[in-house]
Amino acid sequence: MKRPRNIRKALSVASCSLLSSVSQTTNAEEAKSDSEWVVDTAILNYQEEDRVHVFAPVVSAKRFYGEDKTFEFKFVFDSMSGPSPNGATETGEIQTFSGPSGSSDYSTPANETPTHEFSDKRFAFNLVWDSPMDHINRKNFGLNLSIEDDYYSFGGSTAFSWNNANRHTTFTFGASLGLDLIQPNGGTPVPLSDINEPTPEQQFNDFAEDDDDGDDEHEGDEDFESKLNADVLFGITQIINKRTLMQFNYTHAYRNGYLNDPYKIVPVVDSVTGDNIVSDPAVPGKNVYLTEKRPDYRNNNALYWNTIVHLRKDSVRFSYRYFWDNWDVVSHTADIKYRFELGAGFYLQPRYRYYHQSAAYFYRHSITDVERPSIQYVSADYRLGEMVTQTYGLKIGKSLKGGGFISFRVEQMVQTGDSYPDDAIGSQKNYNLFPTVKALIIQLSFAKKF
C-alpha cells in the first residue's frame, strides 16, 4: 500500500511548488549585493500518533548572475511509512481485507480503525530561471519532476510580475501545466468493485503467476493511469505604508483524469443493522468492501489574502484563504504568526493555524446494500470529509553574520471530524467513525550566503 496522497501533495507544495513561489517576495535584492550563491536546507520530521511518519530533507541552491538574474535548483527526498487508514470503519469484529490483485490478505482486530502498513520514498527536482524583463518587471520559468515507484509527475511553469513606477504595486500572473502518471501496485482496481472478488484481469494475473511454464509474458505490462494538472494565478501586492504590506491572489486549478486513490475502500453495511455485509460466510471477517470512485475532473478555486505589519521592533503576519471546488468542498484557512525580535539576531515566532473543510458530496463513511446498485461516486477517505484542523507552533531563529539564518520549528497538529454522525446506522452508532488525528511536526532550517 502506498502513501496517503494528501501528504505527498502537501510536501510537494511546501518544497517544490513553482506556481506558489511566484507570489512571494524575492530575496534577490538582499543576496545579490553580498554573494553569488545562497544555499537553503531544511529537514522535516512529521509524526502522526500511531500512524504515518514522514522524514523529508530539502536542499535548495540559488545562483545569482549579472543583471539581476538567478537560477535555482531544489532537491527533495521524503520517506514515508506507517499504518494508514484504508477507508473501512471500526466494528466489533475482526475484519479481513485483500490487497492488490486480490492477494496479500491482512486483518484488523475488533474495535480498531482498519489501517494498512505502507512504505514509500519520493525524489523531486525543481529548476527555476528568474530574470528581469526591464528595470522594474520580471519573469521566470520552471521545470519540476517527481519520481516514485508507482507515481511520476512532470510539469513546467512560468510567471510574470509588473511593477508600477514607484514599485509600490506589483501585479503577478503565473501558469503551470503538469502530467501525472500512476501505476498502482498490483494494477489499477476497477472502481466500485468488491476487493474480495478479483476482476478477470486479476484472475488472469494470478493464473499466470501460478503457471508451471513460468510464462511471464504479461508480467509488469499494466497500463499507466494519467492525470492532467493546469493552474493559473493572478495576484497583486501593495505597499500600504512604510510598515504594512498586503497581498491578494486568486488561483484556479483544473485536474482531469485518474483522481481515485487506488488503495482506499468503502464498506458496505446492512441498511437496518449497520453491520458489515458478509462476502464469504466461510471466512470470518470476509466482508464486502468496494474500491472507491471519484469524478474524473475537479475545478479548484482559491482566494488568498496576506498581510504583514512591521511594528516598532516586532512584526505580525496574518493570512486567510477561501477555497471552493465542484466537489462541494469549501474550506477556510486562517494563519497568524507574531515575530518577537529578541536582540542579537534572535527571534521567537509563535503560530496558530485554523482550517475548516466541508465534505465532498460523494463522501460516505459507508454505503448500504440497498444503495449499492445506484451509487455513481463514493469515497470513504476521511480527508474528503468535514473536518477541523488546528495547528499550534513555535519557531526560534537567528540571523547569521555574513548573511543567512538558522531556525528550529515545532508544531502540534490536531485534526477532528464528526466521530458519531447523524447518518450512522444501527451498530455504527457505537463506534468512532472519524478518529482524531494528532501529529508532531519538527523542522530544522539553515540558509547561508557564499
HELIX and SHEET records of a PDB file:
HELIX    1   1 ARG A    5  CYS A   16  1                                  12    
HELIX    2   2 SER A   20  SER A   23  5                                   4    
HELIX    3   3 ALA A   28  ALA A   31  1                                   4    
HELIX    4   4 GLY A   66  ASP A   68  5                                   3    
HELIX    5   5 PRO A  100  GLY A  102  5                                   3    
HELIX    6   6 PRO A  200  ASP A  210  1                                  11    
HELIX    7   7 ARG A  372  SER A  374  5                                   3    
HELIX    8   8 TYR A  382  LEU A  384  5                                   3    
HELIX    9   9 GLY A  426  ASN A  430  5                                   5    
SHEET    1   A17 TRP A  37  GLU A  48  0                                        
SHEET    2   A17 HIS A  53  TYR A  65 -1                                        
SHEET    3   A17 LYS A  69  PRO A  85 -1                                        
SHEET    4   A17 THR A 115  PRO A 132 -1                                        
SHEET    5   A17 ARG A 138  ILE A 147 -1                                        
SHEET    6   A17 TYR A 151  ASN A 163 -1                                        
SHEET    7   A17 THR A 169  ILE A 182 -1                                        
SHEET    8   A17 GLU A 225  ASN A 241 -1                                        
SHEET    9   A17 THR A 244  GLY A 257 -1                                        
SHEET   10   A17 TYR A 297  HIS A 310 -1                                        
SHEET   11   A17 SER A 315  ASP A 325 -1                                        
SHEET   12   A17 VAL A 330  GLY A 343 -1                                        
SHEET   13   A17 PHE A 346  GLN A 357 -1                                        
SHEET   14   A17 MET A 387  SER A 399 -1                                        
SHEET   15   A17 GLY A 404  GLY A 417 -1                                        
SHEET   16   A17 VAL A 437  LYS A 449 -1                                        
SHEET   17   A17 TRP A  37  GLU A  48 -1                                        
SHEET    1   B 2 GLN A  95  PHE A  97  0                                        
SHEET    2   B 2 TYR A 106  THR A 108 -1                                        
SHEET    1   C 3 TYR A 289  THR A 291  0                                        
SHEET    2   C 3 ILE A 265  VAL A 269 -1                                        
SHEET    3   C 3 ILE A 367  THR A 368  1                                        
END                                                                             
